[in-house]
Amino acid sequence: MPLRITSLFLSNGLCCIQNPLSSNLGIRNLLSKTKLTDEQKEYLKHLNTASNELDEVIAKINKALDNEGKFIRKTLEKLKEGE
């Protein structure tokens, strides 16, 4: 049960992170198509790096949650077979 609660918490939390990240990525793409000063380009470069790293973390968490879900299903199947 604690694993399931943790999964639900992380899944809900990820949704709260993914929506603002999507907006961030959209704005980043729009900015990259405009004329920017060298200083602004440097800020955009940092924004790109941070966004990409955050996207990778979210993907890893999603993968872990998917794997945990598979583990729970297999465990339940084994328990059913033992009945």
RODO-2510 file (C-alpha; in nm, 4 decimals, decimal comma):
residues 83
     n   res          X          Y          Z
     1     m     0,0000     0,0000     0,0000
     2     p     0,2767     0,2561     0,0761
     3     l     0,4196     0,2031    -0,2744
     4     r     0,0793     0,2727    -0,4289
     5     i     0,0348     0,5898    -0,2242
     6     t     0,3825     0,7049    -0,3246
     7     s     0,3022     0,6355    -0,6897
     8     l    -0,0202     0,8344    -0,6738
     9     f     0,1554     1,1235    -0,5027
    10     l     0,4337     1,1298    -0,7620
    11     s     0,1912     1,0962    -1,0526
    12     n    -0,0166     1,3894    -0,9303
    13     g     0,2943     1,5929    -0,8565
    14     l     0,4324     1,5270    -1,2026
    15     c     0,1158     1,6614    -1,3633
    16     c     0,1606     1,9796    -1,1633
    17     i     0,5172     2,0081    -1,2914
    18     q     0,4599     1,9031    -1,6520
    19     n     0,2019     2,1705    -1,7326
    20     p     0,4208     2,4677    -1,6329
    21     l     0,7189     2,3001    -1,7977
    22     s     0,5248     2,2722    -2,1236
    23     s     0,4466     2,6440    -2,1049
    24     n     0,8096     2,7151    -2,0299
    25     l     0,9203     2,5129    -2,3335
    26     g     0,6704     2,6936    -2,5565
    27     i     0,7886     3,0361    -2,4458
    28     r     1,1484     2,9227    -2,4840
    29     n     1,0790     2,8215    -2,8438
    30     l     0,9114     3,1543    -2,9183
    31     l     1,2017     3,3471    -2,7667
    32     s     1,4539     3,1552    -2,9726
    33     k     1,2839     3,2876    -3,2900
    34     t     1,3200     3,6535    -3,1922
    35     k     1,6126     3,8925    -3,2086
    36     l     1,7991     3,8727    -2,8799
    37     t     2,0966     4,0536    -2,7343
    38     d     2,4008     3,8468    -2,6415
    39     e     2,3009     3,8683    -2,2766
    40     q     1,9483     3,7470    -2,3542
    41     k     2,0894     3,4623    -2,5625
    42     e     2,2966     3,3578    -2,2635
    43     y     1,9860     3,3589    -2,0409
    44     l     1,8004     3,1532    -2,3006
    45     k     2,0903     2,9063    -2,3091
    46     h     2,0597     2,8580    -1,9305
    47     l     1,6831     2,8267    -1,9615
    48     n     1,7280     2,5573    -2,2284
    49     t     1,9695     2,3620    -2,0096
    50     a     1,7458     2,3802    -1,7025
    51     s     1,4342     2,2857    -1,9010
    52     n     1,6049     1,9887    -2,0645
    53     e     1,7383     1,8619    -1,7316
    54     l     1,3966     1,8928    -1,5685
    55     d     1,2375     1,7133    -1,8628
    56     e     1,4875     1,4267    -1,8196
    57     v     1,4086     1,3988    -1,4475
    58     i     1,0360     1,3825    -1,5208
    59     a     1,0925     1,1138    -1,7841
    60     k     1,2954     0,9062    -1,5361
    61     i     1,0267     0,9375    -1,2689
    62     n     0,7561     0,8416    -1,5197
    63     k     0,9587     0,5355    -1,6190
    64     a     1,0081     0,4377    -1,2553
    65     l     0,6355     0,4747    -1,1885
    66     d     0,5574     0,2597    -1,4907
    67     n     0,8013    -0,0071    -1,3706
    68     e     0,6540     0,0059    -1,0199
    69     g     0,3065    -0,0396    -1,1662
    70     k     0,4266    -0,3479    -1,3530
    71     f     0,5802    -0,4804    -1,0297
    72     i     0,2509    -0,4321    -0,8422
    73     r     0,0530    -0,6084    -1,1181
    74     k     0,2937    -0,9051    -1,1187
    75     t     0,2788    -0,9280    -0,7398
    76     l    -0,1023    -0,9263    -0,7440
    77     e    -0,1045    -1,1962    -1,0126
    78     k     0,1252    -1,4134    -0,8009
    79     l    -0,0969    -1,3622    -0,4981
    80     k    -0,4037    -1,4616    -0,7003
    81     e    -0,2282    -1,7772    -0,8235
    82     g    -0,1519    -1,8715    -0,4638
    83     e    -0,5186    -1,8538    -0,3602
***
